[in-house]
Amino acid sequence: MPRAIDQVAWIVDDLDAAIVRRLHADGTGPWTVFRNVEMAGTYLGRETKVTMDVGLAYAGDLQLELIAPTNSAPSPYRGKDGKARIGLHHVAYVVEQLEEAVAEARAAGLDPVFEAANAAVRVAYLQHPAEPGALTELIEGEGMRALMKQGIAEAANWGGTDPIREISAS
């Protein structure tokens, strides 16, 4: 069943610089920045614990996410060489039930490559074998839709002041 994409994400090497570029290039804002985000799970079948800083903003109803990995743990955010996969990274959909959504995606030919969680969300990244590196993320989190609705409203009414709001996840 087709549905609207909820999020588009990029991997960046410097979150603060990337946010400033977006603010100046197209006026996207305000940005909510989460520092010290941890996700524990499995990547390609092996346990991992990833840390990152994340910035979120909105363009209309679309959530824009900037991810800056802060550790060298194996993850979909780094290549086999260990370097961050800078650039466009994934599209994401918010789902009500992660296991059910992953099963549907598997039935459509997508393979899970990363499944992880923290206190706020559970995620799964999947890819089609014919399109390695083109990732789809499924996100489950209580209140996620309400959080996004609030962010969309804030962006629609944003007057350009207070462009960056920081939250520490640790």
C-alpha positions as CSV (number, residue, x, y, z in Angstrom):
1,M,0.0,0.0,0.0
2,P,1.6,3.3,-1.1
3,R,2.0,5.9,1.6
4,A,3.7,9.3,2.0
5,I,7.4,9.4,3.0
6,D,7.7,10.8,6.5
7,Q,11.4,11.5,6.5
8,V,14.4,12.0,4.3
9,A,17.8,11.7,6.0
10,W,21.4,12.6,5.3
11,I,24.7,11.6,6.9
12,V,26.9,14.5,7.7
13,D,30.4,14.8,9.2
14,D,29.7,18.0,11.2
15,L,26.1,18.4,12.4
16,D,26.4,22.0,13.4
17,A,28.0,23.1,10.1
18,A,25.3,21.1,8.1
19,I,22.5,22.9,10.0
20,V,24.1,26.3,9.4
21,R,24.3,25.4,5.6
22,R,20.6,24.5,5.6
23,L,19.6,27.6,7.5
24,H,21.5,29.8,5.0
25,A,20.8,27.8,1.8
26,D,17.1,27.5,2.1
27,G,16.0,28.8,5.4
28,T,15.0,25.4,6.8
29,G,14.3,25.6,10.5
30,P,13.9,25.6,13.4
31,W,16.2,22.6,14.1
32,T,15.8,20.4,17.1
33,V,19.2,18.8,17.9
34,F,19.6,15.7,20.0
35,R,23.1,15.1,21.3
36,N,24.5,11.8,22.4
37,V,21.8,9.6,20.9
38,E,22.5,5.8,21.5
39,M,21.0,3.0,19.5
40,A,21.7,-0.6,20.5
41,G,20.9,-3.5,18.1
42,T,22.2,-5.6,15.3
43,Y,23.8,-4.6,12.0
44,L,24.2,-7.3,9.4
45,G,23.5,-9.9,12.1
46,R,26.1,-8.6,14.6
47,E,25.5,-6.7,17.8
48,T,26.4,-3.1,17.8
49,K,25.9,0.1,19.8
50,V,25.9,3.3,17.7
51,T,26.2,6.9,19.0
52,M,25.3,10.0,17.0
53,D,24.1,13.5,17.1
54,V,20.8,14.1,15.2
55,G,19.2,17.3,13.9
56,L,15.5,17.4,12.9
57,A,13.6,20.1,10.9
58,Y,10.6,20.1,8.6
59,A,9.9,21.1,5.0
60,G,6.1,21.1,4.8
61,D,5.0,17.7,6.2
62,L,8.4,16.1,5.5
63,Q,10.8,15.6,8.4
64,L,14.4,16.3,7.4
65,E,17.0,14.5,9.5
66,L,20.8,15.1,9.6
67,I,22.8,12.3,11.3
68,A,26.4,12.7,12.5
69,P,27.8,9.4,13.7
70,T,30.0,10.0,16.8
71,N,31.5,6.6,17.3
72,S,33.1,4.0,14.9
73,A,30.8,1.1,15.6
74,P,29.6,-0.8,12.6
75,S,26.3,0.6,11.4
76,P,24.5,1.6,8.3
77,Y,26.0,5.1,8.8
78,R,29.5,3.9,8.0
79,G,31.0,2.1,5.0
80,K,33.1,-1.0,5.2
81,D,36.1,1.2,5.4
82,G,34.7,2.8,8.6
83,K,34.2,6.2,7.1
84,A,30.8,8.0,7.4
85,R,28.6,7.5,4.4
86,I,28.2,11.3,3.8
87,G,25.2,12.3,1.7
88,L,21.6,11.3,1.1
89,H,21.1,8.1,3.2
90,H,17.5,7.0,3.6
91,V,13.8,7.6,3.4
92,A,11.7,6.7,6.4
93,Y,8.1,5.8,7.3
94,V,6.6,6.0,10.8
95,V,4.8,2.7,11.6
96,E,2.5,1.6,14.4
97,Q,3.9,-1.9,14.8
98,L,7.6,-2.5,13.7
99,E,7.5,-6.3,13.5
100,E,4.4,-6.2,11.2
101,A,5.9,-3.5,9.0
102,V,9.2,-5.4,8.7
103,A,7.3,-8.5,7.7
104,E,5.4,-6.6,5.0
105,A,8.7,-5.1,3.8
106,R,10.3,-8.5,3.7
107,A,7.4,-9.9,1.7
108,A,8.0,-7.1,-0.8
109,G,11.6,-8.2,-1.2
110,L,13.4,-5.9,1.2
111,D,16.1,-7.3,3.6
112,P,16.7,-6.0,7.1
113,V,20.3,-4.7,7.6
114,F,20.0,-2.8,10.9
115,E,17.5,-3.2,13.8
116,A,18.0,-1.1,16.9
117,A,16.3,0.7,19.7
118,N,16.7,3.1,22.6
119,A,14.2,4.4,25.1
120,A,12.3,6.6,22.6
121,V,12.2,4.5,19.3
122,R,12.7,1.2,17.6
123,V,13.9,1.3,14.0
124,A,14.7,-1.1,11.2
125,Y,16.7,-0.2,8.1
126,L,16.0,-2.4,5.0
127,Q,17.3,-2.6,1.5
128,H,16.5,-4.4,-1.7
129,P,19.2,-6.8,-2.9
130,A,19.1,-5.1,-6.4
131,E,19.6,-1.7,-4.8
132,P,22.3,-2.1,-2.2
133,G,22.8,1.2,-0.2
134,A,19.4,2.5,-1.0
135,L,17.9,2.3,2.5
136,T,14.4,2.4,3.8
137,E,13.9,3.1,7.5
138,L,10.8,2.0,9.5
139,I,10.4,3.9,12.8
140,E,8.1,2.9,15.7
141,G,7.9,5.2,18.7
142,E,5.1,6.1,21.1
143,G,3.9,9.6,20.3
144,M,6.0,9.9,17.1
145,R,3.2,11.2,15.0
146,A,2.2,13.8,17.6
147,L,5.9,14.9,17.9
148,M,6.1,15.3,14.1
149,K,2.8,17.2,14.0
150,Q,4.2,19.6,16.6
151,G,7.4,20.0,14.6
152,I,5.4,20.7,11.4
153,A,3.4,23.4,13.1
154,E,6.5,25.0,14.6
155,A,8.2,25.1,11.2
156,A,5.1,26.6,9.6
157,N,4.9,29.4,12.1
158,W,8.7,29.9,12.6
159,G,9.8,33.5,12.3
160,G,13.6,32.8,12.0
161,T,14.5,33.3,15.7
162,D,15.9,30.6,17.9
163,P,16.9,28.4,15.0
164,I,18.6,25.6,17.0
165,R,17.1,24.0,20.1
166,E,19.4,21.5,21.8
167,I,18.4,18.4,23.8
168,S,20.8,16.0,25.4
169,A,19.8,12.4,25.0
170,S,22.3,11.2,27.7
